[in-house]
Every structure is written in structure tokens, then in C-alpha cells.
């Protein structure tokens, strides 16, 4: 980890950014090991991870084929300000809003 210390000492931007609380931690789980055309119905819900801040969220998402995105949202019960169900509902609403902006049918594949 000596290289990280040197980097922090030489780059003030990184020193400041890494000192900030990370309330949202996200990552995509790739699904390249299953050919969904040959194996329909073999979708994976992906994995997940916890938040890195006590008042934050951990959000893992997996893009499954052309028509499905699975999300895993987690937070700590000990924080009264976080709610993973509410956060998931907001993700769903945002994706529906994007769909509606493009005037796509709910069952559209394009």
C-alpha cells in the first residue's frame, strides 16, 4: 500500500476525494457465462454487497440479455435515513421515466 500513500501525498484531488464518505457504492455484475439464446430462463439475479458507509447504500446490478436488469440494493437497518425498498422503488421509477421519454411500449424490445 506504499504506492497509495505516495499517490495521496502527490495528488491533492485524490486525498480530498478519498476522505469523503462514500454513501453510494455501485458495481455491475457481468453475465457472460450464460448464453441466454441457448438457455432461456437461466437468468441470474446476480450478487450483492453491503454499503461502505453506515448511512449509505450498496447497489449491485446485472444486465441480463436485452430486456432485463436486476438490482440488489442494501443498506443498514441501524440507519433510520436509509431504506433499500424505497431506493429500489426510486430506481424502478427512474427507469420507467426513461422508457417513457423514448415512448417505448412496456413490452418493447427496442
N, C-alpha and C positions, 0 to 999 in steps of 0.2 A: 504494500500500500504506500510505499515511499513515493512512488510516482504521482499518486493522487495528492499527497501533501505538497509536492513541488508544483503541481498544476494549480492547486488552490492558492499557493503563495504568489504565483506569477500571473494568474488571471483573476482580477477582482470581480469580474462578472460572475464567474463560477462560484467564487467564495460567497457572494451575496445570494445567488440563486439556490445553492445547496443548503444554505442556512434557513431558507424559508420552509414553512410547513407544507408538506405535500398532501393536500386534502383529497385529491383525486389521483388515484393510481390506476392506469388502464393498460391493457395488453390484449393483442389478438392471439387466439389460439388457432394456428393453421390446421386445416384438414386436408392434407394432401395424400393421405394414405388410403382413402376410400374413393373409388370411382363410383359416384352416385348414379351414373347412367347404367352401369353393370349391376349395381347393388342398390336399387331404390329401397328406401325405408331404413337405410343403415346410417342415418344422420347421428352425429354425436352432439350432445349438449355441451361438450367442451369441459374445461376445468374452471377453476376459480381460485381466488386468493383473497386474503383479508386486506383491510385498509392499512396504510402505513402511518396514519395519524389517528389519534383517539377520536377526533371529530371529523373523520374523513370517510371515503368510500373506496372500495376495491371493485373495479369493473373489468371483467373479462368478457370478450365477445368472440364469437366464431362465425365466420361466413360459410354457410353450408350451401353449396351449389349456387344457383342463380336467384332463388326465391325465398331464402330463409337466413335469418341472422338470429343466433341465440345469444342472450346476455346472462351473465352471472353477476349479480350485484350484492355486495356485502358491506356491512357496517357494524359498529359495536353497539350492543344493547345498552352499554353504560353511558352512551351519549344521547341525551334527550333531543338534540337538534337533528340527528340523522335518522333516516327511515328508508331502508332499502326498497320497501314496496312502493313508497312514494317516488323514489328516484327511478325505479323501473317503469312506473306509470308515466313519468315525465319523458323518459326515453321513447316509450311507445308513442306518446302524443307527438313528440318531435318528428319521429319517422313518418307518422300519418300526415302531419303537416307538410312534410317534404313531398310525400306521394301526391297530396292534393295540389301542391304548387305545379306539379307536372301534369296534372289532370289525368292521372293513371287510375284505371279501374282497380278495385280491391284485389281482383284475381289476375291482374295483368302480369305478363312475364317480360314486358319490355319497358 
